[in-house]
Amino acid sequence: MKQKFLVYGAILTILTLLTFGLCTSAQFPSSTSLVLNYDLTRVDKTLKPGDSGQLIVVIQNTGGLAAKEVEASILRTPGVTASERWNLGTINPGEMVTLPTKITVDKSVKPGIYLIPLKLEFRSQKYDYNGRLDEDDDDSEWKIIVQVQGDANFRVESVKQEFYADVTGELVLDCGVEREVRAVYASLYPTPMLESATGEVDVSTYSASVGSTTERKASNCASIIGSDRIFLGDLYAGENFVLNYTIKPGAVGICSMSVQFEYDDASGASSLETKSFGLDIKRSNIDVKVLEVNHPLLSPGDTAEISLTLKNVGGAEASDVTVILGLTMDDLAKLPAEFVAQMALEYPFVVVGSSEKYIKNFAGGDEGLVSFSVRINNDAKTKAYEIPLKIKYYDSAGTEHEISKIVGVEVVGKPEVIIRVKESEITKNKNIGKITVEILNKGSSDVQFFNIKIIPTEQYSVISSNEEYVGTLESDDSENVDFDIKILNSKGSDVVPVSLSIEYKDNYNNEYKENLNTDLKIISDGDLGGGTSMIVWLIIIVILLAVFYVIYKKFIKH
């Protein structure tokens, strides 16, 4: 029985103590608890080496009693500095105090996580079991986490800058990175990106999962066909890489594009870096240009091949392309008859074979080569000519178009001058007289500024002017000039060489100078008088006719 009373007594004692403790806890508040609020403590910007910003420190009393005579101090640390000291007085239960201060990062600091020490000193309060309030000197030390990020320094260059509106093209970006990075994603978007409600760039608006093949209209600048987000993995320092995208520009002008790189730097911190570049968007039309005209040297009477290199510098494809060189019968039918006659004289080209060449399809940026065989008339003048060129094609809508061009070719030739003595008054018995020199241009080019001189020698002297200016001598034409000379010594020969000097220029202002000899034949007086003997014979014939007429009247008639 006695044992039961002891057990009941012990149980009653325990219950009494528990009841007293609960009543005491409910009656007295908890002690002071002064802490650093990690959720609200922050830096107002992303810090990089050499940057400075504002560090916002938030201290909170999470206890049930006030903290008195509070002092907060940030201890100076090398590299990342935010030294400051505050006297805060009393911080009541539940109260928060915000402490802004400047933070500076040295240029030599490497990217990573840095801990800034914060020390709190204060008088704390608490109740003992007897309900008595005690105050004690208290302190605590906290670590403020500061992250220093570093740019990876990406490089982005577009291999091709020119694209065409509404024409799908391949955008190839030549890229590189200066520092080592991990888990890299590259997202392409037309600048600027959309912004979220927080003012931050919303990458998801433009990003798609890898392998997507849908077309998304990002803006009127350009659409991205397929995936606009590429996973690159880890890149080492100095690595070069290529990004390939398919885009469809939507507007003519300069289109600003950006690539945003998401990556983890060497410290493991997540970072973003954006690089922008411009594209020149041109109108998507068809425009065929003549890039080159190749042919051998063209001269009158030649038949040669003229090759044309064509390029569609537009962005759209031309179908069923026909290239026509020269004038067609349809062209001539539209011209007045007198103009056609004049053109026939001045247009010395005839296309041998077909004057039309067919190219099936001519895509934007494509080049093509067409050749024509052309004959040049013998009487063609040596100069530059313009040959009409027509290009007919159909666009994607099936509409026929025609482009007119001009092909320039040059017909060249070289003068061929021949000199000879045409007539002479010099005989073996007459050593003074006039000689006539004939100048012939048998070349295909005209002769201009022609001048001729006769040079005296030991066999003859010049007793007239020794120089004559002829001027222009057209192709297949001739001129005569006269000189008076005196034979000094024929050396017993019937031929005396006459020394001449000529100067002239061709149509291209090329200058020619020649010294040449031509033969002067010295004939006898009988040879020279051949004409006189004929006159004698004519006189004899006239006399005989007169005698016959007299005999006829006197004898035959009567």
C-alpha positions as CSV (number, residue, x, y, z in Angstrom):
1,M,0.0,0.0,0.0
2,K,2.8,2.2,0.9
3,Q,4.4,1.6,-2.5
4,K,1.2,2.7,-4.3
5,F,1.2,6.0,-2.4
6,L,4.8,6.6,-3.5
7,V,4.0,6.1,-7.2
8,Y,1.0,8.3,-7.0
9,G,3.1,11.0,-5.4
10,A,5.8,10.9,-8.0
11,I,3.2,11.1,-10.8
12,L,1.5,14.1,-9.1
13,T,4.9,15.8,-8.7
14,I,5.7,15.4,-12.4
15,L,2.4,16.7,-13.5
16,T,2.7,19.7,-11.2
17,L,6.2,20.6,-12.7
18,L,4.9,20.3,-16.2
19,T,1.9,22.5,-15.5
20,F,4.2,25.1,-14.0
21,G,6.6,25.1,-17.0
22,L,3.7,25.4,-19.5
23,C,2.3,28.3,-17.6
24,T,5.7,30.0,-17.4
25,S,6.3,29.6,-21.2
26,A,2.9,31.0,-22.0
27,Q,3.4,33.9,-19.6
28,F,7.0,35.1,-20.6
29,P,8.2,35.9,-24.3
30,S,11.2,34.2,-25.9
31,S,14.6,35.8,-25.6
32,T,16.3,38.2,-28.1
33,S,17.3,36.6,-31.5
34,L,19.2,39.1,-33.8
35,V,20.0,37.5,-37.2
36,L,21.1,38.4,-40.7
37,N,18.1,37.9,-43.1
38,Y,19.8,36.0,-46.0
39,D,16.7,36.1,-48.2
40,L,16.6,39.9,-48.3
41,T,20.3,40.7,-48.1
42,R,21.6,41.3,-51.7
43,V,23.7,43.3,-54.1
44,D,21.7,45.6,-56.4
45,K,23.5,44.5,-59.6
46,T,25.7,41.7,-61.0
47,L,29.2,42.3,-59.9
48,K,32.2,41.7,-62.2
49,P,35.9,42.4,-61.7
50,G,36.4,46.2,-61.5
51,D,32.7,46.9,-60.7
52,S,31.1,48.6,-57.7
53,G,27.6,48.5,-56.5
54,Q,25.3,48.8,-53.4
55,L,25.2,46.0,-50.8
56,I,21.9,46.0,-49.0
57,V,22.2,44.3,-45.5
58,V,19.0,43.4,-43.7
59,I,19.1,42.6,-39.9
60,Q,16.0,41.2,-38.2
61,N,15.1,40.5,-34.6
62,T,13.2,37.2,-34.8
63,G,13.1,36.8,-31.0
64,G,10.4,37.9,-28.4
65,L,12.5,40.6,-26.6
66,A,14.3,43.7,-27.9
67,A,17.9,43.9,-28.8
68,K,19.5,47.0,-27.2
69,E,22.6,49.0,-28.0
70,V,22.9,47.2,-31.3
71,E,26.1,47.8,-33.3
72,A,26.7,46.3,-36.8
73,S,30.0,46.3,-38.6
74,I,31.3,44.9,-41.9
75,L,34.9,43.8,-41.6
76,R,37.3,44.8,-44.4
77,T,38.3,42.0,-46.7
78,P,40.9,42.1,-49.6
79,G,39.5,42.1,-53.1
80,V,35.9,42.6,-52.3
81,T,35.4,45.6,-50.0
82,A,32.4,46.9,-48.1
83,S,33.7,48.3,-44.8
84,E,31.1,50.0,-42.7
85,R,29.9,50.4,-39.0
86,W,26.4,51.3,-37.7
87,N,25.1,52.2,-34.3
88,L,21.5,51.0,-34.5
89,G,20.2,51.4,-30.9
90,T,17.2,49.2,-30.1
91,I,15.7,46.7,-32.5
92,N,12.3,45.5,-31.2
93,P,10.9,42.0,-31.7
94,G,10.0,41.3,-35.4
95,E,11.6,44.6,-36.6
96,M,13.9,44.6,-39.6
97,V,16.7,47.2,-40.3
98,T,18.0,47.8,-43.8
99,L,21.6,48.9,-44.1
100,P,22.8,50.0,-47.5
101,T,26.5,50.4,-48.2
102,K,28.9,50.6,-51.1
103,I,30.7,47.4,-52.3
104,T,33.7,47.5,-54.6
105,V,35.4,44.6,-56.5
106,D,39.0,45.0,-57.5
107,K,39.9,44.4,-61.2
108,S,42.3,41.6,-60.2
109,V,39.6,39.6,-58.5
110,K,38.7,36.3,-60.1
111,P,35.0,35.3,-60.6
112,G,33.7,33.2,-57.7
113,I,31.9,33.3,-54.4
114,Y,33.2,35.6,-51.7
115,L,32.1,35.8,-48.0
116,I,32.0,39.3,-46.3
117,P,32.0,39.0,-42.5
118,L,29.3,40.9,-40.6
119,K,29.6,41.3,-36.8
120,L,26.6,42.1,-34.6
121,E,27.1,43.3,-31.0
122,F,24.1,44.0,-28.7
123,R,22.5,43.5,-25.2
124,S,20.2,40.6,-25.3
125,Q,17.2,39.9,-23.0
126,K,15.6,36.7,-21.6
127,Y,13.5,35.4,-18.7
128,D,14.7,32.8,-16.3
129,Y,12.5,30.1,-14.7
130,N,11.6,32.4,-11.9
131,G,10.2,34.9,-14.4
132,R,13.0,37.4,-13.8
133,L,14.3,39.4,-16.9
134,D,18.0,39.2,-17.5
135,E,20.2,41.3,-19.8
136,D,23.6,40.2,-21.1
137,D,26.2,41.4,-23.6
138,D,25.9,39.3,-26.7
139,D,27.5,39.1,-30.2
140,S,27.3,37.0,-33.3
141,E,29.2,36.9,-36.6
142,W,27.6,36.2,-40.0
143,K,28.9,35.7,-43.6
144,I,27.4,37.8,-46.4
145,I,27.5,35.8,-49.6
146,V,28.7,37.9,-52.6
147,Q,29.1,36.4,-56.1
148,V,31.5,37.9,-58.6
149,Q,30.8,37.0,-62.2
150,G,33.0,37.2,-65.2
151,D,32.1,37.6,-68.9
152,A,33.1,34.7,-71.0
153,N,33.8,37.3,-73.8
154,F,32.0,35.5,-76.7
155,R,32.7,36.6,-80.3
156,V,30.0,36.3,-82.9
157,E,30.4,37.2,-86.6
158,S,27.9,36.5,-89.4
159,V,29.6,34.8,-92.3
160,K,27.1,36.3,-94.7
161,Q,25.5,39.7,-94.2
162,E,23.1,40.0,-97.1
163,F,19.8,38.2,-97.1
164,Y,16.5,38.7,-99.0
165,A,13.1,39.4,-97.7
166,D,10.7,36.5,-97.6
167,V,13.4,34.1,-98.8
168,T,14.6,31.4,-96.4
169,G,18.4,31.4,-96.0
170,E,21.1,29.7,-93.9
171,L,22.6,32.0,-91.2
172,V,26.1,30.8,-90.3
173,L,27.8,32.4,-87.3
174,D,31.5,32.2,-86.8
175,C,32.0,32.3,-83.0
176,G,34.6,32.0,-80.3
177,V,35.0,32.3,-76.5
178,E,37.8,33.8,-74.5
179,R,37.4,32.0,-71.2
180,E,36.4,28.5,-70.2
181,V,32.6,28.0,-69.8
182,R,30.4,25.0,-69.1
183,A,26.8,23.9,-70.0
184,V,26.5,26.6,-72.8
185,Y,23.2,27.3,-74.6
186,A,23.0,29.7,-77.5
187,S,19.7,31.3,-78.3
188,L,19.1,33.4,-81.5
189,Y,16.5,36.1,-81.6
190,P,15.7,39.4,-83.4
191,T,16.7,42.4,-81.3
192,P,15.2,43.4,-79.0
193,M,13.7,40.5,-77.1
194,L,10.4,40.7,-75.3
195,E,10.5,41.6,-71.6
196,S,8.6,39.9,-68.8
197,A,6.6,41.7,-66.1
198,T,9.8,42.0,-64.0
199,G,11.6,43.8,-66.8
200,E,14.0,40.9,-67.4
201,V,14.6,39.3,-70.7
202,D,12.2,36.4,-71.3
203,V,14.2,33.9,-73.2
204,S,11.4,31.4,-73.3
205,T,9.4,33.6,-75.6
206,Y,11.9,32.8,-78.3
207,S,13.3,29.5,-77.3
208,A,12.2,26.1,-78.5
209,S,13.2,22.6,-77.7
210,V,16.0,21.1,-79.8
211,G,14.5,19.3,-82.8
212,S,11.5,21.6,-83.2
213,T,10.6,22.2,-86.9
214,T,7.8,24.8,-86.5
215,E,8.1,28.3,-87.9
216,R,7.7,31.1,-85.3
217,K,7.2,34.7,-86.3
218,A,9.5,36.4,-83.9
219,S,9.1,39.9,-85.3
220,N,8.8,41.6,-88.7
221,C,12.6,41.6,-88.9
222,A,13.1,37.9,-89.3
223,S,11.6,34.5,-88.5
224,I,13.6,31.6,-87.2
225,I,12.8,28.3,-88.9
226,G,13.3,25.3,-86.6
227,S,15.3,25.4,-83.4
228,D,16.6,28.8,-82.2
229,R,18.3,27.3,-79.1
230,I,21.4,25.2,-79.4
231,F,23.2,23.3,-76.7
232,L,27.0,23.6,-77.0
233,G,28.1,21.8,-73.8
234,D,31.5,22.8,-72.3
235,L,33.9,25.1,-74.2
236,Y,37.5,25.6,-73.3
237,A,39.3,29.0,-73.3
238,G,40.1,30.2,-76.8
239,E,37.8,27.7,-78.5
240,N,36.2,28.5,-81.9
241,F,32.8,27.1,-82.9
242,V,30.1,27.6,-85.6
243,L,26.3,28.2,-85.1
244,N,23.9,27.3,-87.9
245,Y,20.4,28.7,-88.0
246,T,17.7,28.9,-90.7
247,I,16.0,32.3,-90.9
248,K,13.4,33.9,-93.1
249,P,13.8,37.8,-93.2
250,G,10.5,39.6,-93.3
251,A,11.3,43.2,-94.0
252,V,13.8,45.2,-96.2
253,G,16.4,47.1,-94.3
254,I,18.9,46.4,-91.5
255,C,17.8,43.6,-89.2
256,S,19.5,43.5,-85.8
257,M,19.9,40.0,-84.5
258,S,21.3,38.8,-81.1
259,V,22.7,35.6,-79.7
260,Q,22.2,35.1,-76.0
261,F,24.7,32.7,-74.3
262,E,23.6,31.0,-71.1
263,Y,26.5,29.3,-69.3
264,D,28.2,28.5,-66.0
265,D,31.5,30.2,-65.4
266,A,34.6,28.7,-63.8
267,S,33.2,29.4,-60.3
268,G,29.9,27.5,-61.1
269,A,27.9,30.7,-61.3
270,S,25.2,31.0,-63.9
271,S,25.7,33.9,-66.3
272,L,24.3,35.4,-69.4
273,E,26.1,37.2,-72.2
274,T,24.5,38.7,-75.3
275,K,26.1,39.5,-78.6
276,S,24.4,41.5,-81.4
277,F,25.0,41.8,-85.1
278,G,23.3,43.3,-88.1
279,L,22.0,41.7,-91.4
280,D,21.3,43.7,-94.6
281,I,17.9,42.5,-95.8
282,K,17.4,43.3,-99.5
283,R,14.2,43.2,-101.6
284,S,13.6,39.7,-102.9
285,N,13.4,40.3,-106.6
286,I,15.0,38.9,-109.8
287,D,17.8,40.9,-111.3
288,V,20.2,39.3,-113.8
289,K,23.5,41.2,-114.2
290,V,26.2,40.7,-116.8
291,L,29.4,40.1,-114.8
292,E,31.9,39.4,-117.6
293,V,32.1,39.6,-121.4
294,N,34.9,37.5,-122.8
295,H,36.0,37.2,-126.4
296,P,39.3,37.0,-128.4
297,L,40.6,40.0,-130.4
298,L,37.8,41.0,-132.8
299,S,38.8,42.3,-136.2
300,P,36.7,42.9,-139.4
301,G,36.0,39.6,-141.2
302,D,36.5,37.5,-138.0
303,T,34.1,34.9,-136.6
304,A,34.6,34.5,-132.9
305,E,32.9,33.3,-129.7
306,I,31.5,35.8,-127.3
307,S,30.9,34.4,-123.8
308,L,28.7,36.1,-121.2
309,T,28.8,35.4,-117.4
310,L,25.4,36.1,-115.9
311,K,24.4,36.3,-112.2
312,N,20.9,36.5,-110.6
313,V,21.7,39.0,-107.9
314,G,18.1,39.0,-106.7
315,G,16.8,36.7,-104.1
316,A,14.0,35.0,-106.1
317,E,14.4,32.2,-108.6
318,A,13.9,32.8,-112.3
319,S,12.4,30.0,-114.4
320,D,12.6,29.1,-118.1
321,V,15.3,31.8,-118.7
322,T,16.1,32.7,-122.4
323,V,19.1,34.8,-123.3
324,I,18.9,36.6,-126.7
325,L,22.0,38.4,-128.2
326,G,21.7,40.9,-131.0
327,L,18.7,42.3,-132.9
328,T,15.9,40.0,-133.7
329,M,13.4,40.3,-136.6
330,D,10.8,41.4,-134.1
331,D,13.1,44.2,-133.0
332,L,13.7,45.3,-136.6
333,A,10.0,45.2,-137.5
334,K,9.3,47.9,-134.8
335,L,11.8,50.3,-136.3
336,P,11.3,52.7,-139.3
337,A,12.6,51.5,-142.6
338,E,15.2,54.3,-143.0
339,F,16.5,53.6,-139.5
340,V,16.8,49.9,-140.3
341,A,18.8,50.7,-143.5
342,Q,21.2,52.9,-141.5
343,M,21.6,50.3,-138.8
344,A,22.5,47.7,-141.4
345,L,25.4,49.8,-142.4
346,E,26.6,50.6,-138.9
347,Y,25.8,47.3,-137.2
348,P,28.4,44.8,-138.5
349,F,27.5,41.7,-136.4
350,V,25.7,38.5,-137.4
351,V,25.1,35.8,-134.9
352,V,26.1,32.5,-136.4
353,G,23.7,29.7,-135.4
354,S,21.0,30.3,-132.7
355,S,20.9,33.8,-131.2
356,E,18.9,32.4,-128.2
357,K,20.3,30.4,-125.3
358,Y,18.1,28.6,-122.7
359,I,18.7,28.3,-119.0
360,K,16.1,26.2,-117.2
361,N,16.2,27.7,-113.7
362,F,18.2,30.6,-112.3
363,A,18.1,30.7,-108.5
364,G,19.0,33.8,-106.5
365,G,22.8,34.1,-106.3
366,D,23.4,31.6,-109.1
367,E,25.8,32.3,-112.0
368,G,25.5,31.0,-115.5
369,L,27.7,31.0,-118.7
370,V,26.2,31.4,-122.2
371,S,28.2,31.7,-125.5
372,F,27.4,32.9,-128.9
373,S,29.2,32.6,-132.3
374,V,29.4,36.0,-133.9
375,R,30.7,37.0,-137.4
376,I,32.0,40.5,-138.0
377,N,31.5,42.1,-141.4
378,N,34.6,42.8,-143.5
379,D,33.7,46.5,-143.8
380,A,33.2,46.9,-140.0
381,K,34.8,50.0,-138.6
382,T,37.3,49.6,-135.8
383,K,35.6,51.0,-132.8
384,A,33.5,50.0,-129.8
385,Y,30.0,48.7,-130.4
386,E,27.0,48.0,-128.2
387,I,25.1,44.8,-128.8
388,P,21.6,44.5,-127.4
389,L,21.0,41.6,-125.0
390,K,17.5,40.5,-123.8
391,I,16.8,38.1,-120.9
392,K,13.3,36.6,-120.7
393,Y,12.1,34.6,-117.7
394,Y,9.1,33.6,-115.5
395,D,8.8,34.4,-111.8
396,S,7.3,32.1,-109.2
397,A,3.8,33.4,-110.0
398,G,4.2,32.4,-113.7
399,T,4.4,36.0,-114.9
400,E,6.7,36.6,-117.8
401,H,9.3,39.3,-117.5
402,E,12.0,40.8,-119.9
403,I,15.2,42.5,-118.9
404,S,17.2,44.5,-121.5
405,K,20.9,44.9,-121.3
406,I,23.8,46.2,-123.4
407,V,26.9,44.2,-124.1
408,G,30.0,46.2,-125.1
409,V,32.5,44.8,-127.6
410,E,35.4,46.4,-129.4
411,V,36.4,45.7,-133.0
412,V,40.1,46.5,-133.4
413,G,42.4,46.6,-136.5
414,K,45.8,47.7,-137.5
415,P,46.6,50.1,-140.4
416,E,48.6,48.7,-143.3
417,V,50.2,51.5,-145.3
418,I,51.8,50.8,-148.7
419,I,53.9,53.4,-150.5
420,R,54.9,53.4,-154.2
421,V,55.9,55.7,-157.0
422,K,52.9,56.0,-159.2
423,E,54.1,58.4,-162.0
424,S,57.4,60.1,-162.9
425,E,58.7,62.7,-165.4
426,I,62.3,61.6,-165.0
427,T,64.0,60.0,-168.0
428,K,67.5,59.0,-168.9
429,N,67.9,62.3,-170.8
430,K,65.9,64.4,-168.3
431,N,67.2,64.3,-164.8
432,I,64.8,66.9,-163.3
433,G,61.1,66.3,-162.9
434,K,58.1,65.5,-160.8
435,I,57.4,62.2,-159.2
436,T,54.0,61.2,-157.8
437,V,54.0,59.0,-154.7
438,E,50.8,57.0,-154.0
439,I,49.8,56.1,-150.4
440,L,47.5,53.2,-149.9
441,N,45.8,52.1,-146.5
442,K,45.0,48.4,-147.0
443,G,44.5,47.8,-143.2
444,S,41.2,47.5,-141.3
445,S,41.8,50.7,-139.3
446,D,41.8,54.3,-140.4
447,V,45.0,56.3,-140.5
448,Q,45.0,59.7,-138.8
449,F,47.5,62.6,-138.8
450,F,49.4,61.1,-141.7
451,N,52.6,62.9,-142.7
452,I,55.2,62.0,-145.3
453,K,58.8,63.2,-146.0
454,I,61.1,62.5,-148.9
455,I,64.7,62.2,-147.7
456,P,67.6,63.4,-150.1
457,T,70.3,60.9,-150.8
458,E,73.6,61.0,-152.8
459,Q,71.6,59.8,-155.9
460,Y,69.1,62.7,-155.9
461,S,68.2,66.0,-154.4
462,V,64.8,67.4,-153.5
463,I,64.1,70.8,-155.2
464,S,60.5,71.1,-153.9
465,S,59.1,70.9,-150.4
466,N,60.3,67.7,-148.9
467,E,57.2,67.2,-146.6
468,E,53.5,66.8,-147.2
469,Y,50.7,66.5,-144.7
470,V,47.9,64.1,-145.8
471,G,45.7,64.0,-142.6
472,T,43.1,61.2,-142.5
473,L,43.4,58.2,-144.7
474,E,40.5,55.8,-144.3
475,S,40.7,52.0,-144.6
476,D,40.9,50.9,-148.3
477,D,41.6,54.4,-149.5
478,S,44.6,56.1,-151.1
479,E,46.1,59.6,-151.6
480,N,48.8,61.0,-154.0
481,V,51.5,63.5,-153.1
482,D,54.0,65.1,-155.6
483,F,57.7,65.9,-155.1
484,D,60.2,67.6,-157.5
485,I,63.6,65.9,-157.5
486,K,66.9,66.0,-159.4
487,I,68.8,62.9,-160.2
488,L,72.4,63.4,-159.3
489,N,73.8,59.9,-159.9
490,S,71.9,56.9,-161.1
491,K,75.0,54.8,-160.9
492,G,74.2,53.4,-164.3
493,S,71.1,51.7,-163.1
494,D,67.5,52.1,-164.4
495,V,66.2,52.1,-160.8
496,V,66.9,54.7,-158.1
497,P,65.7,54.0,-154.5
498,V,63.6,56.8,-153.1
499,S,63.9,57.1,-149.3
500,L,60.7,58.2,-147.4
501,S,59.7,58.7,-143.8
502,I,56.1,58.4,-142.7
503,E,54.3,59.2,-139.3
504,Y,50.6,58.5,-138.4
505,K,48.3,57.4,-135.7
506,D,45.5,54.8,-135.6
507,N,42.0,55.1,-134.1
508,Y,43.3,54.4,-130.6
509,N,45.9,57.1,-130.8
510,N,48.7,54.7,-131.2
511,E,51.6,56.4,-132.9
512,Y,53.5,54.8,-135.8
513,K,56.8,55.8,-137.4
514,E,58.4,54.1,-140.5
515,N,61.4,54.7,-142.7
516,L,61.0,52.9,-146.1
517,N,62.3,52.9,-149.7
518,T,60.4,52.7,-152.9
519,D,61.8,52.3,-156.4
520,L,61.9,55.0,-159.1
521,K,62.2,53.5,-162.5
522,I,64.2,55.7,-165.0
523,I,62.8,55.1,-168.5
524,S,64.2,56.1,-172.0
525,D,62.8,59.1,-174.0
526,G,61.3,56.6,-176.4
527,D,59.4,54.9,-173.6
528,L,58.4,58.3,-172.3
529,G,57.4,59.3,-175.9
530,G,55.2,56.4,-176.6
531,G,52.4,58.7,-176.4
532,T,53.9,61.0,-179.1
533,S,54.4,58.1,-181.6
534,M,50.7,57.3,-181.1
535,I,49.8,60.9,-182.0
536,V,52.0,60.6,-185.2
537,W,50.1,57.5,-186.2
538,L,46.8,59.3,-185.6
539,I,47.9,62.1,-187.8
540,I,48.9,59.7,-190.5
541,I,45.5,58.0,-190.3
542,V,43.7,61.3,-190.5
543,I,45.8,62.3,-193.6
544,L,45.0,59.0,-195.3
545,L,41.3,59.4,-194.6
546,A,41.4,62.8,-196.1
547,V,43.2,61.5,-199.2
548,F,40.7,58.7,-199.5
549,Y,37.9,61.2,-199.2
550,V,39.3,63.4,-202.1
551,I,39.8,60.4,-204.4
552,Y,36.3,59.2,-203.6
553,K,34.8,62.5,-204.6
554,K,36.7,63.0,-207.8
555,F,36.9,59.5,-209.3
556,I,34.4,57.1,-207.7
557,K,31.5,59.5,-207.4
558,H,31.8,60.7,-211.0
